[in-house]
Amino acid sequence: MRVAYHPAVQRDVSRILRYYDRISPRLGDAFWEELLATIEVAAGAPGRFHPVDPGRRRANLKRFPYHFLYRIMPQGIRVLVVRHHERHPSYGKRRM
C-alpha cells in the first residue's frame, strides 16, 4: 500500500531527529528505523492500530515515547502527525 504524508510531518520528524542526534547519532538512527518500520506495518495492515477518533488511527512506537496518527485512504494511508506521548492531544488534530 502507498504511504502519503501531511507536509508538516517532515518538520515533526526533523525536530525529533535533531533531539536524538544530539544525544547520540545511533539513537537518531534507531528512532528513524523504528518509525519507518511502524509506518510500513500500518501501511500493510491499516486496520491493525487503535482508532482514536472517526477516521484516524494511532500507532505507537515500541522503543520510543512517540506515536503517529494516520488516516486510511483508498490507496493506502496518510500519516498526519508524529508526536510525543506527552504532547497535548490536540497537537496535529487539524491536519487532514
Secondary structure, DSSP 8 states (H G I E B T S, - for coil): -EEEE-TTHHHHHHHHHHHHHHH-HHHHHHHHHHHHHHHHHHHHSTTSSEEEETTEEEEE-SSSSEEEEEEEETTEEEEEEEEETTS-TTTTTT--
